[in-house]
Amino acid sequence: MHNPALTETAIHDLLSGRWSARALADKPVTPEQIHALLEAARWAPSAYNVQPWRFVVWDKQSDAASYERAFSALVPFNQGWVKPASLLVGVFANKLNGKGEPNRTAAYDAGAAAFALTLQAHALGLVAHQMTGYDQQKLRSEFAIPDDVEALALIAIAPYGDPTKLDDALRERETGPRSRLPLSQIAFAGEWGKGFGE
């Protein structure tokens, strides 16, 4: 199942084809695929090459107990559609740099690494759906996340599944047209508020 973006200008298929599907197949992500996802994230751009991103991998195939602990931190709505996924990845960022000073680009860099992971997933024919709907405190407590590390997101990763197995509301979202704000609302030409291309 694919639902490519209807872009105003042609962009690379890897970008227009990537989307946050919720129809997930109950099939494993292979160890080789997991390594490729993490390797893609490892090579993301980073300010001063600090590389503040950190990832925790919860693989149902190799450690079902840890996976279930991470899964239980998801809000009930997300648990409903994530359940078939065999892989969850936690995205974290060290808030301090090597000198122990606040790193103001930590979340920005970790976001770039997470996006590299999602693009690699799409290139491998996998869904990588990023979520912030989870109990941060529960996740931190369950896995002893240090205080100087920020929990940013969880990513459910799986092969594409059958959208007809979703409930009516989710199925409609899954198969309907995708949308974004027009370019003129998010990009400005020369000064704030002057829509690009207007």
Backbone hydrogen bonds, N-H to C=O, Kabsch-Sander energy under -0.5 kcal/mol:
donor,donor_aa,acceptor,acceptor_aa,energy
5,A,16,S,-2.6
7,T,5,A,-1.2
15,L,12,H,-1.3
16,S,12,H,-2.4
17,G,13,D,-2.4
21,A,19,W,-1.5
24,L,22,R,-1.1
25,A,159,P,-2.7
27,K,25,A,-2.1
30,T,28,P,-0.5
34,I,30,T,-2.4
35,H,31,P,-2.4
36,A,32,E,-2.0
37,L,33,Q,-2.4
38,L,34,I,-2.2
39,E,35,H,-2.4
40,A,36,A,-2.2
41,A,37,L,-1.9
42,R,38,L,-2.3
43,W,39,E,-1.1
43,W,40,A,-0.5
44,A,41,A,-1.7
49,N,46,S,-2.1
50,V,47,A,-1.9
54,R,92,F,-2.2
56,V,90,G,-1.5
58,W,56,V,-0.5
58,W,88,L,-3.2
59,D,57,V,-0.6
60,K,58,W,-0.6
60,K,86,S,-3.1
63,D,59,D,-2.8
67,Y,63,D,-2.1
68,E,64,A,-2.4
69,R,65,A,-1.7
70,A,66,S,-2.1
71,F,67,Y,-3.1
72,S,68,E,-2.1
73,A,70,A,-1.5
74,L,71,F,-1.6
75,V,133,G,-2.0
79,Q,75,V,-2.3
80,G,76,P,-1.8
81,W,77,F,-0.8
81,W,78,N,-0.5
82,V,78,N,-2.5
83,K,79,Q,-1.4
85,A,82,V,-2.4
86,S,157,I,-0.5
87,L,157,I,-1.0
88,L,58,W,-2.4
89,V,155,I,-2.1
90,G,56,V,-3.0
91,V,153,A,-3.2
92,F,54,R,-2.8
92,F,90,G,-0.5
93,A,150,E,-1.9
94,N,52,P,-2.4
95,K,148,D,-3.0
97,N,101,E,-3.0
100,G,97,N,-2.1
103,N,95,K,-3.3
104,R,102,P,-0.8
106,A,103,N,-1.6
109,D,105,T,-3.0
110,A,106,A,-2.6
111,G,107,A,-2.3
112,A,108,Y,-1.8
113,A,109,D,-2.2
114,A,110,A,-2.4
115,F,111,G,-2.2
116,A,112,A,-2.2
117,L,113,A,-2.0
118,T,114,A,-2.2
119,L,115,F,-2.5
120,Q,116,A,-2.2
121,A,117,L,-2.3
122,H,118,T,-2.3
123,A,119,L,-2.4
124,L,120,Q,-1.4
125,G,122,H,-1.7
126,L,121,A,-3.0
127,V,158,A,-3.7
129,H,156,A,-2.7
130,Q,128,A,-0.7
131,M,154,L,-2.8
134,Y,132,T,-1.7
135,D,73,A,-3.1
136,Q,134,Y,-1.0
139,L,135,D,-2.3
140,R,136,Q,-2.9
141,S,137,Q,-2.6
142,E,138,K,-2.9
143,F,139,L,-1.8
144,A,140,R,-0.5
144,A,141,S,-0.8
145,I,140,R,-1.8
149,V,146,P,-1.5
150,E,93,A,-3.1
152,L,91,V,-2.8
152,L,150,E,-0.6
153,A,91,V,-1.4
154,L,131,M,-2.4
155,I,89,V,-2.6
156,A,129,H,-2.5
157,I,87,L,-2.6
158,A,127,V,-1.6
160,Y,125,G,-0.7
161,G,23,A,-3.2
165,K,162,D,-1.9
166,L,163,P,-1.6
171,R,167,D,-2.9
172,E,168,D,-2.1
173,R,169,A,-1.7
174,E,170,L,-2.5
175,T,171,R,-2.0
176,G,172,E,-1.6
185,Q,182,P,-2.0
186,I,182,P,-0.7
186,I,183,L,-1.1
187,A,183,L,-2.2
189,A,194,K,-3.3
190,G,188,F,-0.8
194,K,191,E,-1.6
195,G,193,G,-1.0
196,F,187,A,-3.2
198,E,195,G,-1.7
